[in-house]
């Protein structure tokens, strides 16, 4: 027994020595990737636990409602449902006002002929349609016949041709 414990302590000492000796050649990229994988595992596990907790809470709530129904305690059931309704109704009102305002703003950006047809669509579809309509491709500048172009010359004066010098002088005087 005593011999077994001394053997394991020697093994751990050897491992510690190996770790300290190899500190000079540590693969930090590999350690970083391992840490990322570990963080992903922990995050997934946390999300799974949250899902289980939510489903458990929903199950407990539904069991409680079923037991109230079975025991014919309708008053307690009605009070509980009223409390839930009261806690949710302000959010419902806020969402409805937000949705109507957003819908009106998006529909105002759509041509009159298409408004009636798109009025029944959901908010995400309207946002997508408006974003596609507002995406405009760059249009080419319209060229007028006989109009002079406004050219900025960024050359030293000594390297300019005679016509460029005259144009530069005209631009500077004007």
Secondary structure, DSSP 8 states (H G I E B T S, - for coil): -HHHHHHHHHHHHHHHHHHHHGGGG--HHHHHHHHHHHHHHHHHHHHHHHHHHHHHHHHHHHHHHHHHHHTT-HHHHHHHHHHHHHHHHHHHHHHHHHHHHHHHHHHHTS-HHHHHHHTTS-HHHHHHHHHHHH----------TT--------S-GGG--HHHHHHHHHHHH-
